[in-house]
Amino acid sequence: MDNFDILIIGSGGAGLTSALSAYKKGLKIGVVSKSYPNNSQSAMAQGGINASISESDSIEEHIKDTLKSAKGLGDRKVIELLCKEAPKVIEWLDSIGVPFSRIDSNIAQRQLGGTEQKRACYAEDYTGLKILQTLIDNVINRDIILLNNRFLLDLISKNSKIIGVKLLNIENLEIEVIKAKSVILATGGYSKIYGEYSTNSKDAVGSGINIALKAGCKISNMEFIQFHPTALKSSSILISESARGEGGVLINSDGARFVDELSTRDEVARAIYLQMQKNKSVFLDLRKLDKNFLMENLPQEIKLAKLYENIDVFTEPIPIKPSAHYSIGGIDVNLKCETNIDGLYAVGECSNAKVHGANRLGGNSLLEIIVFGLIAGESAKEYIKDKNFNNFEIRDYKNSDFIDELLKDNSDNNKNFYEEKHKLSKLLYEKVGLFRDEVNLKEALNYVENINLSEFSIKDKNRIFNTELVEFIEFKNMIEITKVVIKSAIERKESIGVHFRSDG
Ligand SMILES: Cc1cc2nc3c(=O)[nH]c(=O)nc-3n(C[C@H](O)[C@H](O)[C@H](O)COP(=O)(O)OP(=O)(O)OC[C@H]3O[C@@H](n4cnc5c(N)ncnc54)[C@H](O)[C@@H]3O)c2cc1C
């Protein structure tokens, strides 16, 4: 495998935007994808991307709402940058082909929680999918190299400077070592540590963050995990906040409303959880909304409710529960997306750019991945200008004892890690969820610290597309990330934003 000037790990919205921004004729740029770019979690985003582009709104209002939601833990400078760049970013996305919904000729906007403005630009309720697809189209029209079916195993650095990466080729389990002058991590978040109590895709267990941590990166604010109020009860599939933004209400099994539906997500999610603790079911009720309006603006939600819950939203309320949705913490970066390792950048949900502070506003994270994706690409391009490839022996990194061991026949270690993952997720939902206290957090930590990886094995010993092996490596990363999340939650004694201490 060749050397790359800039190698981007992760092919979601943050990774692909970075690639487009880093692109320059003559530079060798690669995007590593665990499967294929269109499988990235960014495709799941529904509700919209924030920008103050209407006459009734302003950049100042957007800054104010974001700061308010961040509850003092956001960085004002970063938030100002995010909100100022937002209108330009929408213009850019529009110019490269994102098919935003429109009213007359203007880009349509809807209201999400935590603001009084209709600020989220959308493409029906497929906003993430349409943005991602447009980014992919633009990437494949340039000579950017897509390295599909590769999983990042390790970052290679020397004297606190990035020099390359170690990848696992999932197609044949070969280890590929690539020299790179600069690396951008865009590996997404970690909310899927909550398993079936999460709206996220299965990749989102924080592998990239754990790998960065191992390499010496600073990570921060890992205790802040946002729960979305309205995930389908039996599958945790998200029903977008836009459904409430457009007038949907929340009712309990007595038919009573119990919360202002447009309060911030943490408040609504906690109110729902408390209803559930009183053995009441909770429903999202769209029955009063105009049928044509729903079909035009929320077509995906109608299909999801039918497909996964067998609910006709026009005649029945949708059973829901809060589920882990967005991880705020991550790899510490500055305004240029630089980490504390030279030449290594982080962007998107795997990073902590201090945009969201203690709570994230709906619509601000699609915005973050584009604004900071553009910045990360520019920063990396600037960085490599006077850099050469570092000399190191590829063969020194070509093996993995851990993988060799897993592929051996060893019937003594026969515990099923999928079952363990399931148990762990449930425990996290109950003890490290919407309400936290020291006793439960310590119990959870004790449980995770006693998971002994050597007791588990994988059944599939094949070298061709061995996804079980990759999922086991992710499980290993997930355990490390889970420990960090719980320790951070123990350390933060006060309730703030999405981190609610019932003993605080
Ligand atoms: C259901 C849902 C709805 C949402 N709706 C909205 C919305 O309406 N508005 C909004 O602002 N935000 C929304 N969000 C949040 C937003 O979509 C995400 O925060 C954002 O898309 C994250 O983008 P990303 O590029 O950082 O990561 P991702 O899109 O998660 O991409 C990460 C990539 O890294 C890859 N990867 C991970 N680990 C490795 C590894 N070790 N090796 C190789 N590759 C790896 C993954 O496979 C993936 O390709 C939503 C999220 C969900 C789950």
The ligand as an SDF file (V2000), in Angstrom:
LIG
                    3D

 53 58  0  0  0  0  0  0  0  0999 V2000
  -30.7270    8.7220   13.6200 C   0  0  0  0  0  0  0  0  0  0  0  0
  -29.9200    9.9810   13.6840 C   0  0  0  0  0  0  0  0  0  0  0  0
  -30.4880   11.1790   13.2740 C   0  0  0  0  0  0  0  0  0  0  0  0
  -29.7430   12.3710   13.3250 C   0  0  0  0  0  0  0  0  0  0  0  0
  -30.3230   13.5350   12.8870 N   0  0  0  0  0  0  0  0  0  0  0  0
  -29.5850   14.6810   12.9110 C   0  0  0  0  0  0  0  0  0  0  0  0
  -30.1340   15.9010   12.4010 C   0  0  0  0  0  0  0  0  0  0  0  0
  -31.2520   15.9510   11.8890 O   0  0  0  0  0  0  0  0  0  0  0  0
  -29.3570   17.0190   12.4860 N   0  0  0  0  0  0  0  0  0  0  0  0
  -28.1010   17.0200   13.0170 C   0  0  0  0  0  0  0  0  0  0  0  0
  -27.4640   18.0730   13.0720 O   0  0  0  0  0  0  0  0  0  0  0  0
  -27.5580   15.8620   13.4880 N   0  0  0  0  0  0  0  0  0  0  0  0
  -28.2530   14.6950   13.4300 C   0  0  0  0  0  0  0  0  0  0  0  0
  -27.6930   13.5370   13.8960 N   0  0  0  0  0  0  0  0  0  0  0  0
  -26.2870   13.5350   14.3210 C   0  0  0  0  0  0  0  0  0  0  0  0
  -25.3660   13.5480   13.0970 C   0  0  0  0  0  0  0  0  0  0  0  0
  -25.9330   12.7700   12.0660 O   0  0  0  0  0  0  0  0  0  0  0  0
  -23.9940   12.9890   13.4200 C   0  0  0  0  0  0  0  0  0  0  0  0
  -23.4780   13.6460   14.5470 O   0  0  0  0  0  0  0  0  0  0  0  0
  -23.0250   13.1850   12.2750 C   0  0  0  0  0  0  0  0  0  0  0  0
  -23.5790   12.7170   11.0680 O   0  0  0  0  0  0  0  0  0  0  0  0
  -21.7020   12.5100   12.5580 C   0  0  0  0  0  0  0  0  0  0  0  0
  -20.9120   12.5650   11.3960 O   0  0  0  0  0  0  0  0  0  0  0  0
  -19.4120   12.0550   11.4050 P   0  0  0  0  0  0  0  0  0  0  0  0
  -18.9200   12.2020   10.0160 O   0  0  0  0  0  0  0  0  0  0  0  0
  -18.6680   12.6950   12.5020 O   0  0  0  0  0  0  0  0  0  0  0  0
  -19.5240   10.5120   11.7850 O   0  0  0  0  0  0  0  0  0  0  0  0
  -20.2480    9.2920   11.0530 P   0  0  0  0  0  0  0  0  0  0  0  0
  -21.2190    9.7050   10.0320 O   0  0  0  0  0  0  0  0  0  0  0  0
  -20.7050    8.4190   12.1710 O   0  0  0  0  0  0  0  0  0  0  0  0
  -19.0630    8.5980   10.2780 O   0  0  0  0  0  0  0  0  0  0  0  0
  -18.0310    7.9210   10.9490 C   0  0  0  0  0  0  0  0  0  0  0  0
  -17.3300    7.0260    9.9710 C   0  0  0  0  0  0  0  0  0  0  0  0
  -16.1770    6.4410   10.5720 O   0  0  0  0  0  0  0  0  0  0  0  0
  -16.1570    5.0580   10.2930 C   0  0  0  0  0  0  0  0  0  0  0  0
  -15.3580    4.3930   11.3180 N   0  0  0  0  0  0  0  0  0  0  0  0
  -15.5630    4.3220   12.6620 C   0  0  0  0  0  0  0  0  0  0  0  0
  -14.5650    3.6420   13.2650 N   0  0  0  0  0  0  0  0  0  0  0  0
  -13.7160    3.2760   12.2760 C   0  0  0  0  0  0  0  0  0  0  0  0
  -12.5060    2.5550   12.2490 C   0  0  0  0  0  0  0  0  0  0  0  0
  -11.9120    2.0730   13.3750 N   0  0  0  0  0  0  0  0  0  0  0  0
  -11.8960    2.3420   11.0540 N   0  0  0  0  0  0  0  0  0  0  0  0
  -12.4320    2.8150    9.8910 C   0  0  0  0  0  0  0  0  0  0  0  0
  -13.5790    3.5300    9.8670 N   0  0  0  0  0  0  0  0  0  0  0  0
  -14.2110    3.7430   11.0420 C   0  0  0  0  0  0  0  0  0  0  0  0
  -17.6160    4.6730   10.2470 C   0  0  0  0  0  0  0  0  0  0  0  0
  -17.8130    3.4590    9.5890 O   0  0  0  0  0  0  0  0  0  0  0  0
  -18.1800    5.8760    9.4790 C   0  0  0  0  0  0  0  0  0  0  0  0
  -17.9480    5.7590    8.0910 O   0  0  0  0  0  0  0  0  0  0  0  0
  -28.4210   12.3440   13.8340 C   0  0  0  0  0  0  0  0  0  0  0  0
  -27.8600   11.1390   14.2650 C   0  0  0  0  0  0  0  0  0  0  0  0
  -28.6000    9.9580   14.1870 C   0  0  0  0  0  0  0  0  0  0  0  0
  -27.9910    8.6820   14.6640 C   0  0  0  0  0  0  0  0  0  0  0  0
  1  2  1  0
  2  3  1  0
  2 52  2  0
  3  4  2  0
  4  5  1  0
  4 50  1  0
  5  6  2  0
  6  7  1  0
  6 13  1  0
  7  8  2  0
  7  9  1  0
  9 10  1  0
 10 11  2  0
 10 12  1  0
 12 13  2  0
 13 14  1  0
 14 15  1  0
 14 50  1  0
 15 16  1  0
 16 17  1  0
 16 18  1  0
 18 19  1  0
 18 20  1  0
 20 21  1  0
 20 22  1  0
 22 23  1  0
 23 24  1  0
 24 25  2  0
 24 26  1  0
 24 27  1  0
 27 28  1  0
 28 29  2  0
 28 30  1  0
 28 31  1  0
 31 32  1  0
 32 33  1  0
 33 34  1  0
 33 48  1  0
 34 35  1  0
 35 36  1  0
 35 46  1  0
 36 37  1  0
 36 45  1  0
 37 38  2  0
 38 39  1  0
 39 40  1  0
 39 45  2  0
 40 41  1  0
 40 42  2  0
 42 43  1  0
 43 44  2  0
 44 45  1  0
 46 47  1  0
 46 48  1  0
 48 49  1  0
 50 51  2  0
 51 52  1  0
 52 53  1  0
M  END
$$$$
